[in-house]
Amino acid sequence: MISEWFQRVGSSIPRGFSRYFILELLKKKAHTGKEIIDYAVEQSNGIWKPSPGLIYPLLGRLLDEDLIEETRDGKYQLTKKGIETAEDVDKVNEIVRKQLDVLFRLGNVGRFVATDLLEKMSIIGSILSSNFANMTNDETEKYRKFLESELKKIDEKKTIKKGKEIKIE
């Protein structure tokens, strides 16, 4: 019997991924819902086939949150707020990428920790994004400052630590 943890970790697409996939895709140019689905299938070599039942309700939520808007020709494009959100995601992505790079170099244990970390971040991101539309500007700014201060602490701890570098081949 496969454990519940393994079933969650073993899924091909983590929870909350679709939202950021759409924002990232729309940074480049406007797309229809069908084009978004087709692009996901193409980019994953057919491994991920998001259904219209996933994509269209998600597009509706992004519209409600004023992150995207629908053009006259039925395509979706980022709003100013959507562009800012996508830029924030890029900044966090770079920080996380650097941290995960270290973890993946540490073999199976590092991969396990990285996978667990990604799952927790996905849950936190989903909670924040589902509440984002209902947050006031003050609440949004408090979340932003909190997250930035936590990331700064992580970066400071990296520079303070002294010791031998472990090389695993």
FENUR-V782577 format. One record per residue. N is the residue number from 1. RES is the residue in three letters. PHI is phi in whole degrees, -180 to 180 (none if undefined). Layout:
N	RES	PHI
N	RES	PHI
This chain:
1	MET	none
2	ILE	-82
3	SER	-66
4	GLU	-61
5	TRP	-59
6	PHE	-65
7	GLN	-62
8	ARG	-69
9	VAL	-71
10	GLY	-78
11	SER	-67
12	SER	-75
13	ILE	-125
14	PRO	-69
15	ARG	-58
16	GLY	88
17	PHE	-63
18	SER	-57
19	ARG	-58
20	TYR	-75
21	PHE	-61
22	ILE	-65
23	LEU	-59
24	GLU	-64
25	LEU	-64
26	LEU	-75
27	LYS	-63
28	LYS	-81
29	LYS	-168
30	ALA	-71
31	HIS	-140
32	THR	-84
33	GLY	-59
34	LYS	-63
35	GLU	-64
36	ILE	-64
37	ILE	-62
38	ASP	-61
39	TYR	-66
40	ALA	-61
41	VAL	-64
42	GLU	-63
43	GLN	-67
44	SER	-95
45	ASN	54
46	GLY	83
47	ILE	-73
48	TRP	-111
49	LYS	-125
50	PRO	-64
51	SER	-84
52	PRO	-58
53	GLY	-69
54	LEU	-93
55	ILE	-70
56	TYR	-69
57	PRO	-63
58	LEU	-66
59	LEU	-61
60	GLY	-62
61	ARG	-67
62	LEU	-65
63	LEU	-65
64	ASP	-61
65	GLU	-85
66	ASP	62
67	LEU	-91
68	ILE	-135
69	GLU	-141
70	GLU	-96
71	THR	-85
72	ARG	-62
73	ASP	-91
74	GLY	82
75	LYS	-96
76	TYR	-112
77	GLN	-138
78	LEU	-71
79	THR	-89
80	LYS	-58
81	LYS	-63
82	GLY	-66
83	ILE	-65
84	GLU	-63
85	THR	-63
86	ALA	-63
87	GLU	-67
88	ASP	-62
89	VAL	-62
90	ASP	-61
91	LYS	-64
92	VAL	-65
93	ASN	-58
94	GLU	-65
95	ILE	-64
96	VAL	-65
97	ARG	-58
98	LYS	-64
99	GLN	-68
100	LEU	-67
101	ASP	-58
102	VAL	-64
103	LEU	-62
104	PHE	-67
105	ARG	-74
106	LEU	-93
107	GLY	78
108	ASN	-61
109	VAL	-64
110	GLY	-62
111	ARG	-65
112	PHE	-62
113	VAL	-63
114	ALA	-62
115	THR	-63
116	ASP	-63
117	LEU	-62
118	LEU	-62
119	GLU	-64
120	LYS	-64
121	MET	-64
122	SER	-63
123	ILE	-64
124	ILE	-62
125	GLY	-61
126	SER	-65
127	ILE	-63
128	LEU	-64
129	SER	-69
130	SER	-72
131	ASN	-95
132	PHE	-58
133	ALA	-64
134	ASN	-96
135	MET	-84
136	THR	-78
137	ASN	-61
138	ASP	-63
139	GLU	-64
140	THR	-61
141	GLU	-66
142	LYS	-63
143	TYR	-60
144	ARG	-60
145	LYS	-63
146	PHE	-61
147	LEU	-63
148	GLU	-63
149	SER	-68
150	GLU	-67
151	LEU	-66
152	LYS	-64
153	LYS	-61
154	ILE	-62
155	ASP	-63
156	GLU	-65
157	LYS	-64
158	LYS	-62
159	THR	-79
160	ILE	-76
161	LYS	-62
162	LYS	-129
163	GLY	161
164	LYS	-83
165	GLU	-83
166	ILE	-96
167	LYS	-110
168	ILE	-115
169	GLU	-115
